[in-house]
Amino acid sequence: MSALTLYSFPGDFRALKALIAAQVNGVAVETPEFDLATDGKSEAFLAKSPLGKVPLLETAKGCIHESNAIARYIARIRGDTQLMGHSFFEQGKVDAWLDFVSHELEVPATLWVYPVLGYIAFDKKVHGKAVADVHKALGVLNKHLTAATYLVGHHVTLADIVAVAALLYPFKLVLSPEHLAAYPAVQRWFLTCVNTPAFKAVLGDVILAQTEQLAKANKTPTAVPGKGKGKGKGGAAAGGAGGKKGGKKGGKKGGDKKAAAPAPAAAAAAAEAPKPKPPKPFEGLPKGNMDMDAFKRHYSNAPYDANRERDYYATIPPFFKDIYDPEAYSIWTCDYNFNEENTMDFTTSNLVSGFIQRSDAIRKGAFGTMLILGDKAPFKITGCWMFHGQTNKEILEHNPDAEYYTWTKLDTSDPAVQERVAHYWCTVDKFEGETVYDSKLFK
């Protein structure tokens, strides 16, 4: 069969369904670079997709739109892998789960995650309903998977692929251990799937969220639906029992009566006493002579060159000469330890985007860039960061992905090192002889 072409944008979870199914079936699928804002409005693309929507699959006989239709088409190319089930009944069950994911899981999951990614604005009411609906869907999945390894039959089917794709960003960004505590079967199933070769070839290593990422406009961690119910009744019962011990039977000895009487109040006061707040990132470090916010403005307002484009290189000489304080700050490079696994361009971009998002807690005292290098797979991830202080412990403590990188502290008194930092922070096309496929800025 001739190669298929899948048009989508980097990070679109809907395209992952087709790509994982293609891996299972050994089907070649080309994924050209595609910019929805420009390419999606071209006459050539609109001739293939009248609404200008992606994902879109181009075949030798024409184009197929809608992500589930595309995934089904690729799943049916080979019957021996039984991605659609091994019987007519199982095919019906696969279709049922696909409809369940589309209507009960994908919509609320995207409404929870997209504000975190900055794709849509945060709305408190919509957020609360989305979280409740995701938990409702997880409850259905958990009940089914408690007695089953996969959603249909005894091997991976398209039902598992579609459900994993819908849950990928929630698992990576918002489904913290607190949110997953009631769904052990879902977590077991999800980890089983994403660690199989076909899934890993597309998704790479999937790192689960340790804390819930919040949208910028959302300042309050999301309460887990149903958690903590019944505490009021339990507290009342405990208080009543304690009161009886301090009553008539316990008051025969004067000393006992006086000692027992204040116990409930003391316990309540202890329970209500505020817990000490954990130190903020970079708290207690010498302030130094550099204003990080002022530097970020200096960098962002780089002068324009002859082509009316920002010349970020022009910001570096004054940075090292007049702004940077090496006594209070340090600069580090980081290199991803598993570059050989970066086999897909968009999943590598997603990996770096997730790294940037998970660094948000240290934004006040950090600045850096991450580069994705190479013309083809495997892609190389490397970066250069500046931190308040002389260590990189803050990013290691607040970003769980940081441990998957090798960190090297730089001697910034060396002019050659300063030049290398400039290339990390300013280049847009080449870095040390390699093509810059993508870059992400943290400021």
Summary of the structure (lengths in Angstrom):
residues: 443
radius of gyration: 27.1
end to end distance: 47.0
largest distance: 94.7
contacts: 1286
relative contact order: 0.08
helix: 50%
strand: 13%
